[in-house]
Amino acid sequence: MNTLINLAPIILMFVIFYFLLIRPQQKRQKQVKQMQSDLKKGDSVVTIGGFHGTVHTIDEAIVVIEGGDGTKLTYDRSAIREVKNS
């Protein structure tokens, strides 16, 4: 019984750590995965490198993004950070 009382603060700390750090991160990763799987031609996107463009062609793992000046660059699907709504 004494051991349980001594371990209670450590257990509580792990529970708080899980709900404040681990769970939100897992939720964010799930949202990013969903966004990357929902990509379609014509979506306006931003890559993790900061390149802004429009999805020109999309494959299972590869995305070709067209920039404003007509430049086409090939990226992995996982390199897409966000889809812009405008």
Buried (B, 14 or more C-beta within 10 A) or exposed (E): EEEEEEEEEEEEEEEEEEEEEEEEEEEEEEEBEEBBEEBEEEBBBBBEEEBEBBBBEBEEEEBBBBEEEEEEBEBEBEBBBEBEEE
